[in-house]
Every structure is written in C-alpha cells, then in structure tokens.
Amino acid sequence: MPTPRDPATLMAAARLYYLQGRSQAEVATALGTSRSNVSRMLSEALKQGIVEIRIHDPAGREHQLEERIREAFGLREVRVAHVGNAAGTSLEEKVGTQAARLLIENLTDGMTVALSWGHALQSMVYATTAQHEHYRLNLVQLVGGLSSISNEVSGQELVRELAVRLGAEYRFLHAPAVLESAVSRDALMAESSISAALASAGEADIAFVGIGAPTAGSSSAILESLKLSADEEKAFWAAGPVGDIAARYYDAEGRQVRGAVSDRVLAISLDQLARIPHVVGVAQGRAKSRGVLGAIRGHHIDSLVCDEVLARSLLADARADAGDTSGPAPDLATDLTAVVPDTKGA
C-alpha cells in the first residue's frame, strides 16, 4: 500500500475520520493498516495542512488577537470582536456586545461608572442587560452634552439609558461639551453644580470611553462647532492631533493638544482621566488605529475593546512606527515589545 505519509493516503484517512465520522479502528480496517498508524496519519494530515481545525467561539471573540494586543501594549484587558458575517448584526453591535460583557464583569457594589459619549458606547449601552447580581451603582458623565452638534449621542442620553438598564443612580453634567469661547467655558466651570459633577467623574472607579479620529465623525463635528479662526485652526493641526477622548485631543504620543480647542471643552482633563483606576477604550474600524495607538502610548486607557480589523491595524501601524517594514506582519506580540515603553503606573 502507499506510504502512510502519501498525500492521497492521508486524504483518505482524513475523509473517513472527519467527514464520515468513522472511528480510528474502522479507518484502520478500511485502509488495511493499524489503529496507531491511523493516529499518526491524522496528525500528519494536520501538519501538512490537509486538515484544518477551526474553533468558532460562540462569544464572538478573537482570543489569539486579544493576547497579541495585550502583550504588545501592556494592556490590562482586551476584547476583540470577530468580524464574521452574522446576518443582521453590525460590527458596531458586535463591539458593543463585547464592551457590555466587560462592563458587567467588572461591576462591584458601590462602584461609580463614568461614560464619555459616541456611537461605540451607545452600542455598549444597548447591549447591556441587568442579568447579574444587583449592585448599587452610580453613573456619571466625563464630558458635557453635545447640544451644539446634531445627530450625535450625548453623554446624558447614555448615562440615563444605562442607569435604567442596570437599576443604577445617575448624575447629569448639565452643560454643553464645547463652547465658542474660553470665557464661557470658564464661567460654567465656576458653577458649583458643574464643578461638583466633574469632580465626581474624576473619582470614578471605572470609565468607558469612545476614541475618536479628528478628521471623521463626531470628533470632526466638534471641531467644526467651535468656529475656530484660521490661526487657531492652523495651530491645532500643527500640533499633530490623531485622536480624542471626551473631546480632549492628543498627538501620536498621547500628549494633549492644548490651545483654543482645549480651552473651550467642558470635560475632565486627560490628567484627571489618568487617575481613574480603570479606563476602558471602545473603538471600531481601521480609521481609529492612530487614535487608539496615541491613547495607548499616552496611557489614557488601561483596557481596549475593538474589532478584528482595528486590532490588526494596531499591530501593523505599531510595527511600521518601529521601523520594521520588511516582510509580513509579525505573528508574535513579543516582536513589538519596544513599541510602547513600560511606564504604566509611573
């Protein structure tokens, strides 16, 4: 008979065992060989790629990518939503589902949970159900409402909706997210109700934040609403903004972009955000890659929930920034250990 490593023999063994569901003893009888030889054949079929085994996680996660991202960037927790092609489920909904699960897993009694705003967090809120032990929770806003921007999801809407779903208490930040002058912003910040709400947000136990890209979506709409002068706009872009969290823009290294934009935003600062014990970034899509990298490098987030496409983009962009442009993208996260310095908690 043909050698046990002959591709045709391996194919025959694989078909009988995997497709027809026969036992190894039955395969051995059919092929005129021993059971132990069939076991070696099946192992060889895997090694040669004749047989591929795929595990489909019903939770919709990409565990291998999660581990690569976690190790490459030193993050506490990572959830990567599988792209797939499930009918009737958008990628945004899949990311929201993973974020909601992470939220539920991290809840403890007496906790204060802070939210920013945006479509990614809206999906998280809509995916959250109270199927867990009842906790006493308090929900707060990290940034004012977005009254000057149409068709955007405000922090007030998200905080109220999540509070209803979790049976929690909540506190509104009764102020717009952005104003047309620093004087107006400062006047509102001087109001005791607003300063107290921001102080409460800065003392949260965990925060879930959307990560924006300044050239698209809500983040771009914020810039337009500020009505910047030509000089102010030029100065802003010269600083190299790549992303924002709670309307606080930062560059590729995570340094806050200061100036006219920063002076007109009513939200906690990135320094205040850093003092929250656990900040979870939620983002979706290739366009958010630079913004997420900046957030990681600036240590603005401790954990990340994203989709498979964004996760792969993060690894590729980090590798490119490290100057490695040869060959395919690395398979091991340890190839990227030099990309982000280990300064967590410094």
N, C-alpha and C positions, 0 to 999 in steps of 0.2 A: 504494500500500500504506500501512498505518498508519505513523505516525511511529515511528522506532526507539526512542523513549522511551515509547511507549504500553505500559501495563502488560500488555496481552494479548500484544503482540509480544515483550516481554521474557520473559513466562512461556513462550511457545512456544520461544524460543531456549534458555531455561534447561532446559526439559524435554528437548529434543533433545540438548543437550550433556551435561548432568549425569545425567539419568535413563536416556537411551537410549545414551549413550556415543558419540555421533557426533562426528566431527572438526569443527573450525570451518568448514572448507571445505564439508563435507557440510551443515552447518546453513545456510550461506550459500546453497547451491543450493536447499535446501528452502524457504527464506524469500524467495528471489529478490533477494538483496542481496549485498554484497561481504563478503569474509572479514574485512577490517579493521572493517567495520561490526558484524559479529557480536562481535568482541572488545570493542567499545565497549558493545554491548548487555549482554554478560555482566558487565562492570564496573558498568554502571548497575543491573543486577538485584541485585548485591551492595549497592550504595549504597542502593537503595530497600527493602532487606530482603526482597525476593522470594526471594533465595537466601541461606542462612546456611551458613557453613563452620565445622564443629566439628572440633577436633583432640583425639582421645582418647589421652592419654598412657598407654602400657601400664604405666608405673611407678606410676600411680595418684596423681599429684601435681597440685596446683592451682598452676601456676607464676605466674600473674598475682597471685594472693593472696599467694604467698610473697614476691614482690617488694614488694608494698604493705606487708606486715608488716615486712619487713627495713628498708625505707626509713623507715617511720613511727617505728619504735622503735630504730633503730640497732643491730640485732642482727647477729651475725656470719653465722650460717647459719639458714635457716628451711626446714622441710619441712611442707607442708600436705597431709594425706591427703584425696583426693577421696571424698565421701560415697558417691555411686553407689548401686547396688543389686545388687552381685555376690552371687549366691546362695552361702550357706554361709560367707561372710566377714563377720565383725562389724566394726563401726567401730573397736573397740579393737584388733582384729588388724591393721587397715589402718594405724593409727597406730604400732603396734608394729613393723610391717614397715619403715615409713619411718625409725623410730628405729634399727632394726638396720642399715639401709643406711648411715645417717650414722655409726654406730659403726664399721663396717668401713672406711669411707672415711677415718676419722681415726686409725686404728691405725698405730703405728710401733714399731719394735723397741725393747725395753726399757721400754715405757710402763707406767705404773701407772694403772689404770682404777678409779674409785670409783663405787659404786652406793648409792642410798638404798633404797627399797622401794616396793611398791604394785602395783596391777594393770596400770598403764600400762607399768611397767618389766618386769613379768612377761611381757607380750605382746612386748616388745622382745627379751627373752632367748629366748623360744620361737621367735622369727622369725630368730634368729641362727644362721648355719651357718658352718663353717670353710672356706668356698670362697674362700680368699685365701692369699697368701704367708704362710708360718708366721712368726710373730713371738714373741719372748719377752715375755710379758705377766705382770703381777701384778694381781690383782683384790682390792679391799679394800672394807670397809663404811664408810659415812658415819654410820650410826646403829645402835644396838644392835638385838637381835632384838625381836620383838613377842610375847613369851611370854605376856603378860597379856591379849592380845587374840585371841580365837578367830577362825578363818576368814580370817585376813589373811596375806598373803605376806611373810615375813620377809626381811631383807637377807641372812641366812645362806643361805637357800634359793636366792636369785637369784645370789649370788656363786658358790656351788658349781656351779649349773647352767650358768652362763655360762662358768666355767672349764673344765668338761668339754667344752663345745661348741667352745671356742677352743684347747683344749690348753694352758691357762694355769695358773700357780700362783695360789693364793689364800690370804687371811689372814682368819680369823674375828675378829669382835669378840664375845667370849664374855660378853655382858651384855644385860639387857633394855633396851628403848628408853626405858621410863619406869618410875619408881619412886614409891612413895607418900610419900616424904619427901626433902627436900634432903639430909639427913644420910646417908641410904642411898646416894643418888647420889654424894655426895662421897667416901664410903668406897670405892665401886667405882672412881671416877676415880683414887683414890690407888694402886690396884693397878698395878704396873709393866706387866703384860701388856695391860691395858686402855688405859692412857695411851699405850703404845707403838703400839697398834693405831690409836688416834685420831690420833696424830701422823703415822703412815704415811698415813692417809686425807687429812690436811690437806696432804700433799706430793704428792698425785696429779697427773698430767698432764692428765687429763680426768675429768669427773664427769657421770654421767647421773642426774637426779633427777626424781622424781614431784612434782607440785604439787597440794596438797590444798586442800579447802574446809572450814573448821572446822565447818560445820553439816551435813556429809554424809560418808558413807563412813568410811574408815579414820581420817581426821583427827578426826571426831566421836567415834569409838570410843576414840581416845587420851584425849580429854578426860574421857570417862566413866570410864576406867580409873584416872584419877588421884585419884578420890574427893575432889574439891575441896570445901572448906567453902563455905557460902553467900557469905561475904565474899570469898573467893578467886575464886569463880566470877563474882561481880559485878564485881570489879576487872578480871578478864580480859576480859570482854565490853565493859567501859567503854573499854578501850584500842582497840577497833575492829579486831579481827583479821579479815583477809579471806582468808588462805591460810597454808600452811606448806610448808616444805621440810625433810625429815629431822626432822619433829616440832618444828621451830623456827618459831613463828608470827610473823607480821608484819602491819602495818596497810596501808592503801591506798597509802601512800607507800613501803612496803618497810621501814619501821622495825621492828626486832624488838620483840615484845611481851614485856616482862620481868615477873618476878614468880614466883608459885608454879608455874605451868606450866613456865616456862623453867628454873627451879631443879631440876625433877625429871626432866628429859630428859637421857639419856645419848647424846650425838651431838656432832659437831663444831659449832662456833658458826657463825653467818652470816658473821662476820668471817673465820673460817678458810676458809669456803667461797669467799669473795671472792678469796682468794689462790691458788685453783686456776686455772691459766691458761685453761681452757675448761670452762664448766659448761653442760650442755645440759638444758633443762627439757622434760619429756614430759608432756602432758596431753590430756584429751579431754572434750568436752562443754561446753555453754553454762554450766553451773554453775561451771566453773573460771575463767571470764573475769576476775572480780575478783582471784582469787588469782594468776593469771598476770600481770595488769597490775601488781599490787603487786610481784611478783618482778622484773619488768622495771624498774619505777621505782626499786626498791631496788638495782638492778644485781646481783641474786643469780644471774641467768642471762645467758649470752652468746649462746646459740642456743636455738631453740624447735622442737619437733616437736609438731604438734597436728592436729586435724581441721578440715575446712572450716567447720563450724558455729561452732566456737570461734574460728577466725580472724576470721570476720565479726563475731562478738560483740566481740572485742577492739577492732576498728576503731570499731564503734558506741559502745561504752562509753567509749573514749578521747575520741571526738568529743563525747559528752554531757558528760563531765567538763570538757572545754574550753569548755563553754557554748554550743556550736553545736547547737541543737535544731531549726533550720529546714530544711525541705527533705529530700530523700533523703540517704542516706549518701554521703559523698564517694567519687568514683571514683579520685582521685589521692591517693597516700600523702603528697604534699607538703602537703596540707591539714592534716595532723596533726603537722607538724614542731615545733609549740610544745608538744605534749602532754608529751613527755619531754625534760628538759634534757640537753644533750650533755655529760655528765660522765664518760663511760667512760674508765677509766684514771686518773681524777683522784685 
